[in-house]
Amino acid sequence: MKWIATTGYALEGVTARELENLGLKSVRALPTRVEFEGGFEEAARANLCLRSAGRVRLVVGEYDAKTFDELFEGCRALPWEDYITQEMAFPITARAVSSELMSLSDIQKIVKKAVVERLKARYQLSWLLETGTPAAIEAHIHKDHVTLSIDVSGPGLHQRGYRKLNGPAALRETLAASLVLLTKYQGDRPLADPFCGTGTIVIEAAMYARNIAPGIRRKFAADHLPFFPDEAMKLERERARAAQVEKIAPIFGGDLDEEALSMAGYHAKMAGVAGDIHFDRKDALKFSPQEPQGNIICNPPYGQRMGEERDAEELYRGMGKTFRPFTGWAVHVITSCQRFESLYGARADKKRPVKNGNIPCQYYEYFSRKK
């Protein structure tokens, strides 16, 4: 079977590497999604273990369509009865990029009608109640190529289950994990976030270092879909729990906001990594590492609101004065500020475009230096 892991802007390579490291086959990165092949156990593993992906979907069929008639006939020809019982609901979402068919509402209506006609004929019914378990269908059209898939994740994979409290400007868990994965961090060196807020970056780092599957504490749509065998998810949960490790290098989270730090401590406890992270109320510009080498990963204030830009620029200057002298420490910063390098006082060794929600950002990486 073919599956799709959806991913954030410019993070397809991160998700592709994750899938390959999980032992999955025929991995192929496409814009905002990564294809892979496997059975139900592999899909369960992706749901449980992917840190950077948004959702996992089962591909029901693919074909080309430039007209609504072609869209309808191609959809009706697919074996929807293999996945949807006569009681189940099947809401439709649509996406279209660079195609002849661009009206999302019309695409949804046509796909809905085609699935209904197929199921009515197969079940010999004149009406479908759609009162049972939902199987969410997505119609994705890119350059006139239609991919129809069923969501086996349910709520987005960023919903790990540990972040019950939300502070201002909190990173989505999948983005925080992606920032960690981009640094090649393995848990064998200290890691610090001097702007930790409610703790997302350091918690994701600790979970990764300890090999705690991010989905181990939650349920998925696959748990309720009749075509997805319970045994596959059960087996992968057992494997994930057995693969966890205990000892990792120190992780530090600092912030001046006491309320945010309190939330961070609670989230770390919920994630099962409270003993791996030291939280401290501390000014980021007074951060001084005790270890000779490590990683700083941070999401400082962007200063996007009126009157805050000057404060943010002063902060970035202070970060440069504080962090640049740290030989042996790599520094990784996500921000929307286009002048960050000049304010920080050094050109990044590497930078890449990312999005924090709808905010275009850059991820600046300064590699560690020897004395």
C-alpha positions in Angstrom: 0.0 0.0 0.0 1.0 3.6 -0.6 0.9 6.1 2.3 1.5 9.9 2.6 3.0 11.8 5.5 2.0 15.4 5.3 4.7 17.9 6.4 5.3 21.6 6.9 6.7 24.1 4.4 10.3 23.2 3.4 10.5 20.3 5.9 9.8 17.5 3.4 13.5 16.4 3.7 13.3 16.1 7.5 10.2 13.9 7.3 11.7 11.8 4.5 14.8 11.1 6.6 12.6 10.2 9.5 10.7 7.6 7.4 14.0 6.1 6.1 15.3 5.9 9.7 12.1 4.1 10.7 12.9 1.4 8.0 10.2 2.4 5.6 10.5 1.8 1.9 10.1 3.7 -1.4 10.3 7.1 0.4 9.7 10.0 -2.0 9.6 13.7 -1.0 7.0 15.9 -2.8 5.9 19.5 -1.9 4.4 19.4 1.6 4.1 15.6 1.6 6.3 12.5 1.6 5.1 9.2 0.0 6.2 5.8 1.4 5.1 2.2 1.0 4.3 -0.5 3.5 1.5 -2.4 5.3 -0.6 -1.5 8.3 2.3 -2.0 10.8 4.5 0.5 8.9 1.6 3.0 8.9 1.1 2.5 12.6 4.9 3.1 13.1 4.7 6.3 11.1 1.7 7.5 13.2 3.4 6.7 16.5 7.0 7.8 15.7 7.1 10.6 13.2 8.0 13.9 14.9 7.9 16.3 12.0 4.8 15.1 10.1 1.3 16.5 10.3 -0.7 13.5 9.4 -0.5 10.0 7.8 -2.9 9.1 5.0 -3.7 5.9 3.1 -3.7 6.4 -0.7 -6.9 4.9 -2.1 -6.1 5.8 -5.7 -4.4 8.2 -8.2 -5.2 9.3 -11.7 -5.1 12.4 -13.9 -8.2 14.7 -14.4 -8.6 18.0 -16.2 -12.4 18.0 -16.1 -15.0 17.4 -13.4 -16.3 14.4 -15.4 -12.9 12.8 -15.3 -12.6 13.6 -11.6 -16.0 12.0 -10.9 -15.4 8.8 -13.0 -12.0 8.2 -11.6 -13.2 8.6 -8.1 -16.3 6.3 -8.6 -14.0 3.6 -10.0 -12.1 3.2 -6.8 -12.9 0.5 -4.3 -14.3 2.7 -1.5 -16.3 -0.2 -0.1 -12.9 -1.8 1.0 -12.5 1.1 3.5 -15.9 2.6 4.2 -18.9 0.6 5.6 -22.4 1.5 4.8 -22.8 3.3 8.2 -19.7 5.3 8.2 -19.4 9.1 7.6 -16.9 10.3 5.1 -16.2 14.1 5.1 -14.3 15.4 2.2 -11.5 18.1 2.1 -9.8 19.3 -1.0 -6.5 20.9 -2.1 -5.6 22.0 -5.6 -2.3 23.5 -6.9 -1.5 24.4 -10.5 -4.4 22.5 -12.0 -7.3 22.9 -14.4 -9.7 22.2 -11.5 -9.1 24.8 -8.8 -12.5 25.3 -7.1 -12.2 23.5 -3.8 -15.9 23.5 -3.1 -16.7 22.0 -6.5 -14.0 19.3 -6.1 -15.5 18.4 -2.7 -19.0 18.1 -4.1 -17.9 16.0 -7.1 -15.8 13.6 -5.0 -18.6 13.3 -2.4 -21.1 12.4 -5.1 -18.8 9.9 -6.7 -18.1 8.1 -3.4 -21.8 8.1 -2.5 -22.7 6.6 -5.9 -20.1 3.9 -5.6 -21.1 2.9 -2.0 -24.9 3.0 -2.8 -24.3 0.6 -5.7 -22.1 -1.7 -3.8 -24.3 -1.9 -0.7 -27.6 -1.7 -2.8 -28.9 1.2 -0.8 -30.8 4.3 -1.9 -29.5 6.4 1.0 -26.4 6.5 3.2 -27.0 7.5 6.8 -23.3 8.5 7.6 -23.8 8.3 11.3 -20.9 6.0 12.1 -17.1 6.4 12.5 -15.8 9.0 10.1 -13.2 8.2 7.4 -11.9 11.6 6.4 -11.1 11.7 2.7 -8.8 14.2 1.0 -8.8 15.1 -2.7 -5.4 16.5 -3.6 -4.9 17.7 -7.1 -1.4 18.9 -8.2 -0.8 19.7 -11.9 -4.0 17.8 -12.8 -2.9 14.6 -10.9 -5.5 13.5 -8.4 -4.6 11.7 -5.2 -7.5 10.5 -3.1 -6.6 9.4 0.4 -8.0 8.5 3.9 -6.7 10.1 7.0 -5.5 7.5 9.5 -4.1 10.0 12.1 -7.2 12.0 13.2 -6.2 15.1 15.1 -2.8 16.4 13.7 0.3 14.6 14.9 1.5 17.7 16.6 -1.1 16.9 19.3 1.2 14.7 21.4 -1.0 15.0 24.4 1.4 16.7 26.8 0.8 20.3 26.0 -2.4 21.1 27.9 -1.5 24.8 28.6 -0.7 27.3 25.8 1.5 30.3 26.3 2.0 33.2 23.8 3.9 32.5 20.6 4.4 28.8 21.4 5.9 26.7 18.5 3.9 23.8 17.2 5.3 20.6 18.4 6.1 19.3 14.9 8.0 22.4 14.0 10.0 22.3 17.3 10.9 18.7 16.7 12.0 19.6 13.1 14.3 22.3 14.4 15.9 19.8 16.7 16.2 17.2 14.0 17.8 19.7 11.6 20.7 20.2 14.1 21.7 16.5 14.0 21.3 16.4 17.8 21.5 12.9 19.2 21.2 13.4 22.9 24.9 12.9 23.5 25.6 16.6 24.0 24.0 19.2 26.3 21.2 21.3 24.8 19.8 24.6 25.9 16.9 26.9 25.0 17.4 30.2 26.8 13.9 31.4 25.6 12.1 28.2 26.4 8.6 29.6 27.1 6.3 26.7 27.8 9.0 24.3 27.0 8.2 22.8 23.5 11.7 22.8 22.0 13.5 21.2 25.1 10.6 18.7 25.6 10.8 17.6 22.0 14.6 17.4 22.2 14.3 15.2 25.4 11.7 13.0 23.8 13.9 12.5 20.8 17.0 11.9 22.8 15.2 9.2 24.9 13.5 7.8 21.8 10.1 8.3 23.2 7.6 8.0 20.4 5.7 11.3 20.2 2.4 9.5 19.6 2.7 6.9 22.4 0.2 8.7 24.7 -2.5 9.4 22.2 -5.2 7.7 20.0 -5.4 7.8 16.2 -8.2 7.6 13.6 -6.6 4.2 12.8 -7.8 3.0 16.2 -11.4 3.3 15.1 -11.3 2.6 11.3 -12.6 -1.0 10.7 -10.1 -1.7 7.8 -7.1 -0.9 10.0 -6.2 -4.0 12.1 -5.9 -3.4 15.9 -3.0 -5.8 16.1 -0.8 -3.5 13.9 -1.1 -0.6 16.3 -0.7 -2.8 19.4 2.5 -4.3 18.0 4.0 -1.0 17.1 3.2 0.5 20.5 5.0 -2.4 22.2 8.0 -1.9 20.0 8.1 1.8 20.6 8.0 1.4 24.4 10.7 -1.2 24.3 13.0 1.1 22.3 13.0 4.0 24.8 16.4 4.8 26.5 17.0 6.3 29.9 20.2 8.4 30.1 20.8 11.5 28.0 23.0 14.6 28.2 21.7 17.6 30.3 19.0 19.8 28.8 18.4 23.3 30.1 15.3 25.6 29.6 15.5 29.2 30.7 13.0 32.1 30.6 12.1 35.2 32.6 8.4 34.4 32.6 7.6 32.5 35.8 4.1 31.5 34.6 5.6 30.1 31.3 8.2 28.1 33.2 5.5 26.7 35.4 3.7 25.5 32.3 6.9 24.1 30.9 7.5 22.0 34.0 3.9 20.7 33.8 4.3 19.8 30.1 7.6 18.1 30.7 6.0 16.0 33.4 3.1 15.1 31.1 5.6 14.1 28.4 7.5 11.9 30.8 10.8 13.9 30.6 10.6 16.1 33.7 13.7 14.4 35.1 15.7 15.2 31.9 15.2 19.0 31.8 16.4 21.6 34.2 14.2 24.7 34.1 15.4 28.0 35.5 14.2 31.6 35.7 17.0 33.3 33.9 17.7 36.2 31.5 18.8 34.6 28.1 21.5 37.3 27.8 23.1 36.0 31.0 23.2 32.4 29.9 26.6 30.8 30.5 27.0 27.2 29.6 28.8 25.0 32.2 29.8 22.3 29.7 32.5 22.8 27.0 30.2 21.9 24.1 26.5 21.6 23.2 23.6 23.1 21.2 21.5 26.1 21.7 18.1 26.0 19.9 15.8 28.9 20.4 12.7 30.8 19.2 13.3 34.4 20.5 10.6 37.1 20.3 10.1 38.3 16.7 9.0 41.8 17.5 6.1 41.8 15.0 3.7 43.9 17.0 3.7 47.6 16.8 6.5 49.1 18.9 8.2 45.8 19.6 10.6 45.7 16.6 13.2 47.9 18.3 13.2 45.7 21.4 13.7 42.6 19.3 16.6 44.2 17.4 18.3 45.1 20.7 17.7 41.5 21.9 19.4 40.1 18.8 22.4 42.3 19.3 22.6 41.1 22.8 22.3 37.5 21.7 25.3 37.9 19.4 27.4 39.4 22.1 26.4 36.6 24.5 26.4 33.5 22.3 29.1 34.2 19.7 32.0 33.7 22.2 30.7 30.2 23.1 33.3 28.0 21.4 32.2 24.4 21.2 28.5 25.4 21.2 26.4 25.5 18.0 23.6 28.1 17.9 20.3 27.7 16.1 17.8 30.5 15.9 14.4 30.7 14.2 13.1 34.2 13.6 11.1 36.2 11.1 13.6 39.1 11.2 15.3 39.5 7.9 18.1 41.5 9.4 19.0 38.9 12.1 22.5 38.2 10.8 23.6 41.8 10.8 22.1 42.4 14.2 23.6 39.2 15.6 26.9 40.3 14.2 27.8 37.2 12.1 26.7 35.5 8.9 25.1 32.1 9.6 26.9 29.0 8.5 23.6 27.7 7.1 20.0 29.0 6.9 16.8 27.7 5.5 13.3 29.0 5.0 10.6 27.7 7.4 7.2 28.8 8.5 6.0 29.3 12.1 2.3 29.0 11.5 1.7 31.5 8.7 4.8 33.6 9.5 7.7 33.2 7.0 10.9 32.7 9.0 14.5 31.7 8.5 16.3 29.1 10.6 19.8 30.4 11.2 22.5 27.8 12.2 25.9 28.8 13.6 28.1 25.7 13.9 30.3 25.1 16.9 33.9 26.5 16.8 37.1 25.2 18.3 39.1 27.4 20.6 
